[in-house]
Amino acid sequence: MPSLKLAFNISVKVDTPIVVGQDEVNGRRQLIPILSGELTGEGLHGTVLPGGVDSQVIRPNGVCELSARYGVRMDDGSSFYIQNDGIRTVPPEYVPAVKNGEFIDPDLYYFCTHPVFEVYDRRLDWLNEKLFVCCATRLPDQVILGYYTVEVK
């Protein structure tokens, strides 16, 4: 039976969302600048590079489709790029608040992603040797991400 094993955590500092547009057909399109962050894990430490972005569309039904893209530089000088696509959903009674850009208690929503890594150092090849899933928590000024490998042994 497959299981999940925590590989590392990333805490990402984000800026205020920039609303591109909003209507009842497409939903609310917003871009959230990624400012900085930190990667921590057993024997791992790195820094999230500035300049990334989390592109989101919050559909009229409250489902948020997101694609975050950013770089990480490890303390040993190696680096990698993450494309992290996923969804965030809320119970129906919270849809109006989310559509208006309000924050709700993170315990009330489902927020999972599937990351893909682009590595620039052989020491990081292990990122492309297993399947990863990510569980996230959105706070007003940061996102806390837990990256897990899918284990089958």
N, C-alpha and C positions, 0 to 999 in steps of 0.2 A: 504494500500500500504506500503510495507517495506521502511524503511529509515535507514540511517547510523547515529550513534552518536559517536563522538570522545570519547574514553575511556582514552587513554594516548598516549604520544609520547616517542620514544626512539631515541637518537642519539648515533650511534655506531662508534667508532674510529676503523679504519681498517689499516692493514699493506699492503705492496706491494703484489700484487697477485703473487703466485708461480705457474708457468705454468708447468703442469705435462706432457702435450703433445699436439700436434696439427697436424691435417691432414684434407684432404678434405672429408673424410668419416664421422668421428665423430665430428669434429670441434675442438675447443680450450678448453681443460679441465684445470681449474685453481682452486686453493685453496686460499682463502683470510683469513688470520688470523684476528680474532676479538680481539682487544687489550683491550678495555675498553668502557665505555659509561655511559649514564645517562637516567633514566626513569623519566618523569615528567607528572603530570596530576593533576586534581582537587583533592587535599588531598592526592596525591601519590608522592613518591620520592624514587628512588632506583638507584643502581649502576649495570652496566653490568659487569659481572665477566670476567677476562681474560681467554683465552684458548679456546674460541669458534672458529668456522670456518664457512665460507660461501663457500660451494662447488658448483662450476658452470661449466656448459658446454655451450659454445657459438657455436651453430650449424652453419653449412655452410650457412644457410639462414639468419643468424644474430640473431635468437631467442636465448635468454639466459635462460636456465632452471637452477634454483638455489634452494639450500637447505641450509639455515643458521640455525645453532644450537648453542645455548648459554644459559648461566644462568644469572639470575638477583637476587640480594639480596636487599630487601627493607630496608628502614631506621629502620623499626620496628623489623628487624631480620628475617622476613619471607623470603622465597625464592621460585623461580620457574624456570623451564626450558622451553625454547621455541624451537619448531621445526617449522620453517617458510619456506614453499615451495612456489615457484611462478615462474613467467616469467617476462622477460624484453624484449621489442621489440622496434625496431627503424624503421624509414622510409627506404625504399630500398636504397636510395642514401647514407645512412650512414653505411650500412652493411660492406663494406670493412674496414672502420676505426675501427669499433667494433671488427671485426675478428682479427685485428692487435693489440688489447689491448688499443686502443686510447679512450680517454674520449670525449664525446660530450655533448652538452648543455642538462641538465636534462629535460628541457621543451619539448624536441623532442621525448622522448620515453614514452612508457607505462610500468609501473613497479608496479605490484600488487602481493600480496601473500595471502596465507591462513594459519594462524598460528594455532598450536595446543599447549596447555599448559599442563605441568606436575607440579602440585603444591605440596608443602611440608609443608603447614600450612593451617588450616581450614579457616583462615582469607582471603585466596586467592581463596576459592572455587568458587567465582563469575566468575573467569576466565573460568570455565568449565560449566557455566550455560547459556551461550549465544554463538551464532556463531559470530566469528570475521573475519574481512578482514583487510588487511593492504595495504596502499599505501605508496610507498617509493620514495626517491630521492637519486640517487648515485652521490656523489661528489668524487674528487680524494682521499681524506683521511678519508672520513666518509660516513655513510648512515643515512639519516633522515627517520624515520619510524613513520607513524601515524596509530595507532591501533583503529579500529572502530567496535562497536557492530552493528549487524543487528537488528533493532527494528521493531516489527510488530504491535504495538499498535497504 
